[in-house]
Structures are given as C-alpha cells and as structure tokens.
Amino acid sequence: MATIDVPEQVSVLADAEALRKACKGWGTDEKAIISVLGHRNAVQRKQIRLAYEDLYQEDLIKRLESELSGDFEKAVYRWILDPADRDAVLANVAIKKLSPDHHVIVEISCTRSPEELLAVRRAYQARYKHSLEEDVAAHTKGDTRKLLVALVSAFRYDGEEINTRVANSEAKILHEAVKDKEFNHEDIIRILSTRSKMQLMATFNRYRDDHGTTITKNLEGDSGDEFLKALRTTIRCLNDPKKYFEKVLRNSIRRVGTDEDALTRVIVTRAEKDLKDIKELYHKRNSVPLDQAVAKDTTGDYKALLLTLLGKED
Amino acid sequence: MATIDVPEQVSVLADAEALRKACKGWGTDEKAIISVLGHRNAVQRKQIRLAYEDLYQEDLIKRLESELSGDFEKAVYRWILDPADRDAVLANVAIKKLSPDHHVIVEISCTRSPEELLAVRRAYQARYKHSLEEDVAAHTKGDTRKLLVALVSAFRYDGEEINTRVANSEAKILHEAVKDKEFNHEDIIRILSTRSKMQLMATFNRYRDDHGTTITKNLEGDSGDEFLKALRTTIRCLNDPKKYFEKVLRNSIRRVGTDEDALTRVIVTRAEKDLKDIKELYHKRNSVPLDQAVAKDTTGDYKALLLTLLGKED
C-alpha cells in the first residue's frame, strides 16, 4: 500500500501555476512546492511538468534545481522524475561513485518487477547513451561484476508456476556451495539471477526446511567482503523486499549522521508502492513510528517533504 | 530488403476461407496454402489466424500441423508464427536438444535488434513459463554458459553514439587476451555482451587497423572447442549478420544431406528482413543464384514454399 495522499480532483494547470508562483520572485515558497508535488502521483507529476513547459517554455525540473538546494533539492528532484527514469538516475549515481554503491544496483534490479526493470534499462539508455549493464560492467570487477551484470540483465519469468523438483535440487546446490564456502560458485549466480522470484522463494524455503537455517544466515561472514555483502543483499531483496527496505531505513536513521541518500531513496521510491507496509514493519521492529523517527533525524523543508510522502497530515 | 512478394490488396477473410478449403476434405491442397501464406507479411498472417479462428472455431496452426508433414510442415509452422514467437520456438528447440545448438542461440541474440530480442524473451516466457536465460543457463555449462547467458540477457544501447577512446582501449584488451590464448577472459565476454553494435564495430575496426588481421581470424583454432566456436559465431553475427547468414546458407546446402533446419531457419527469419541482400551475397560468393541452389537441393512442397519466400515467381 502507498502512503501518499492524492486528492480526488487535481487540476494540472492550477498545479503548474502554483509551482510557477512558488518559484517566482525573490525567495522560494518551499511549502507550496511540497503541498503540490507531495500529493501527486507519477502520472500527475508528469502531466504537471508537461503543462508547466507548455505554459512557461521552461523545464520545471531545471527551475526547481536552480531554486532549491541540499537534501531538499535532491529529494524533490528524485521525487518528481518518472519512476523508471528515477531508477536510471539512482543507478547511474551509484555506479559512477569512486567506490560504487553495489547495494543500490542490487536493490533496483531485484526489488522491481521484471517489466519495471526493463523500463529502467530503457530509461537508462535514453539518458546516458549506454546500456545499464555496460556501465555496471565497466565500473565493477571480479565476482561482484559477474553478479551485478547478471542481476541487471535479468528478465525473470513473473508468473506463478514453480517447479518443486528444481527447488529441491537447487536448494541442495546452494547448500553445497555455501557449506564449502564457494560463495562465488557460478551456480549460485546462475540461480539467483535467472530463476523467477516465486521459484526462488520455494528454493529458499526448501533450504530452510532441509537445514534448519536460512541461507542468508549461512552467508554471514567477513563483513568487508564486498561480494558476500552483495550476495546477501541480493537474497534479501529477492526474498522479502519490504523487510529489506525496513532495514535500509533503520540503518539510515540509526547511524551517527543520518544517511540522507538512503533515506530519501527508500521513501521516494516506495511512497507510491508499499511504504505503508514498510512503515508498519518499521514500527513493529523499532517500537517507534517511522514518521517520528524521520522527524527526529531531519529538519526544515527536507523533513516536511519526507513526512508528506510518508502520509502525515500537513 | 525483403524477398517476399505481397500483393497491395489482401482480404484476410478470403485468405482464411481459401486455407479452410485447402485443408478440407480428403487430401490437402499444399499449393493453395503456399500461394496464400507465402505472400503475406507477419501482420497479415496474424490477422488470417485470427479470422480463421473466428470463422471456424479452430486453430489454424494446429489444423495445418495435422494436415502437413515433414520439412514442409516445419517450414509452414515456422513461417506462420509471429517473428518473436518463432524465435522463442527456435531457441527452445535449440536449447532442448541433447547437444544444444549454441549457434542458434547466438544467432537469435546477436542478429536481432535489442527491442526484437526483448520481444523474443517476452514470447519465450509466455510460451514456456520460464525465462530464456534461465533455460539457456540450465542446459549449458562452463564458459559457453557464461557467454550465452550474457548474450541472451543483453539489452544493448541501439543508438549511433560511439566512444573512440573505448574502442581503442577495448581493441587492445581483446588483442591481449587473444594473443595469450585466454579466450575465456571475462573481459572478452563483457565487451561482446554489453557494448552496442556500433561500438563493437568501431572496436573490431580498430583491432584490424592495429594488427592487420581480423579478430575472427585470430580466433581460429581447435574446431572441436565449442566455446571458441560460439565466440567466433558471436563476433560474426554482431559484425556482419548478412555475411553470417550467407555462410549458414552455404553450409546448409553444401553438406552431404542438406541441413533443412538451418536452411528453413534462415529463409523464414530473413524473408521479411534482408534476404534480398543475403541472396546477392550468396550469388557473388558462390557464383550461382541462391534460388537455383535451393531448387537443386530440395523437393516438392517444401521446395515450392522456400522458393516462394525467396521471391521467385510462382
């Protein structure tokens, strides 16, 4: 379930005019920007951008970038983009870092639906004139590269049909490899990057039934091993994305110095999807409501936007 | 340029009726089937199937399969399918063979456009409830698996922009690996499976300029090495698909005992695309027109269908 609160009637023209007014003149009316954009879904935000361009011969995104700054600017920019285009931007930022954020690549490739991931790959090409897998491959190496390239290239079967025989045999293959600490075994990468999510869930369940422990537990080890870390993230994203997102939020808030990038990323990418469920998980796990935790860790317009996206009344 | 000859005016209903008549009663009128289907493009063939189903509550493809037999049946079946669905069938047949036909997988993944390959992956899932890469991975192994899975999963950038600096550096990487006979070097697979076709052409050209010989020449070696064979096929398909198809046709005809599967495959998959150009290359290379060579090596209705698809007057 989504958290954003969208009114039944929306006038795209009135929204464009309100945004223009908020940006015009000396100083910017951030509250007005939040009260419009924070209550519009992806389709409406796109229409607002088109209407704005039509009315004022100016790119709304560029205008907002020039008016705003800091974490608030970043969050508005990520929020206003089409979901696929936003993921393309997030992936590109993650890849181009001096030390690439592998978990962002894993997150985008494993928590989006197969069709959504295709849309991201299309958007990536339109924006960067390269394929996503090409840039991932060029900026990573070794086993991590093998895993990440396979994950971003996947177009998994998205149906219900599973094969119990395959689940049994692949749970066994995974266990053998894990037991022998052959974490980079090519079958592990093959299974995780090609099987459907339903099939993988059956395989992970079988693993737990047979061995009394989850595969992620068995993969704990050297926390400095980037491949192993990416592998664990992969399994968590495939197996239970909501639980994974809860943990990302928890870590982003719990840190000394909030990790705004992670916090913004999860809130803007899930607000129209399943942030309500993630909020519940968070509350249960941390004994404090997510909006309260976010409010405590952030300030100003940035805080106001996040809370709006989290569904808090203005 | 295509070879098939499609009349300006087509009545889908009349076509469905003609096919019904050809199938009805004792004996089948194969000539009538060829004279309709051999002159209709993919969109029209689909409309004919829909009209036939509407009129007679019967699946035209199933009916034709029950009426026809041998190479002719196979060729009609492959021809009548939507191109993406046909490729899905060809890929599945190739994978499920006791000793999989790797070159068919390479051919489909490297000679189709990025968007066409996506359509094949979609069609494959609809038909087989698995992803294409999943089945390829489950039926191959070792380096060949690495290469094939990467190729079928690719969604290459399809634009014109190339990077000369990358072409130079990657021509060098390829040459180093080839020189050291490290044919399974992960950079070779990465480059061939992620770069755009335009970029790869620039890289191959640079390779030739720097070393006075083509990379495929440098990859000749042990003809029993299946990985090396797949690698050469990959480069040929990416670099010059028409030349590649000419060679497949040449080999299929030249063999003692024609390779009907290859002959049918190239003719049905290229007849609406570039078979005219491939015919010209064939004529030039073999000093005999392709239709003459096909006519000499085939018989009966099968021969009549192939020649029709090759654009010969009935």
Boltz contact constraints between the chains, C-beta under 6 A:
constraints:
  - contact:
      token1: [A, 121]
      token2: [B, 155]
      max_distance: 6.0
  - contact:
      token1: [A, 125]
      token2: [B, 157]
      max_distance: 6.0
  - contact:
      token1: [A, 129]
      token2: [B, 159]
      max_distance: 6.0
  - contact:
      token1: [A, 129]
      token2: [B, 161]
      max_distance: 6.0
  - contact:
      token1: [A, 130]
      token2: [B, 157]
      max_distance: 6.0
  - contact:
      token1: [A, 131]
      token2: [B, 155]
      max_distance: 6.0
  - contact:
      token1: [A, 131]
      token2: [B, 156]
      max_distance: 6.0
  - contact:
      token1: [A, 131]
      token2: [B, 157]
      max_distance: 6.0
  - contact:
      token1: [A, 133]
      token2: [B, 194]
      max_distance: 6.0
  - contact:
      token1: [A, 134]
      token2: [B, 194]
      max_distance: 6.0
  - contact:
      token1: [A, 137]
      token2: [B, 190]
      max_distance: 6.0
  - contact:
      token1: [A, 137]
      token2: [B, 194]
      max_distance: 6.0
  - contact:
      token1: [A, 153]
      token2: [B, 153]
      max_distance: 6.0
  - contact:
      token1: [A, 155]
      token2: [B, 121]
      max_distance: 6.0
  - contact:
      token1: [A, 155]
      token2: [B, 131]
      max_distance: 6.0
  - contact:
      token1: [A, 156]
      token2: [B, 131]
      max_distance: 6.0
  - contact:
      token1: [A, 157]
      token2: [B, 125]
      max_distance: 6.0
  - contact:
      token1: [A, 157]
      token2: [B, 130]
      max_distance: 6.0
  - contact:
      token1: [A, 157]
      token2: [B, 131]
      max_distance: 6.0
  - contact:
      token1: [A, 159]
      token2: [B, 129]
      max_distance: 6.0
  - contact:
      token1: [A, 161]
      token2: [B, 129]
      max_distance: 6.0
  - contact:
      token1: [A, 190]
      token2: [B, 137]
      max_distance: 6.0
  - contact:
      token1: [A, 194]
      token2: [B, 133]
      max_distance: 6.0
  - contact:
      token1: [A, 194]
      token2: [B, 134]
      max_distance: 6.0
  - contact:
      token1: [A, 194]
      token2: [B, 137]
      max_distance: 6.0
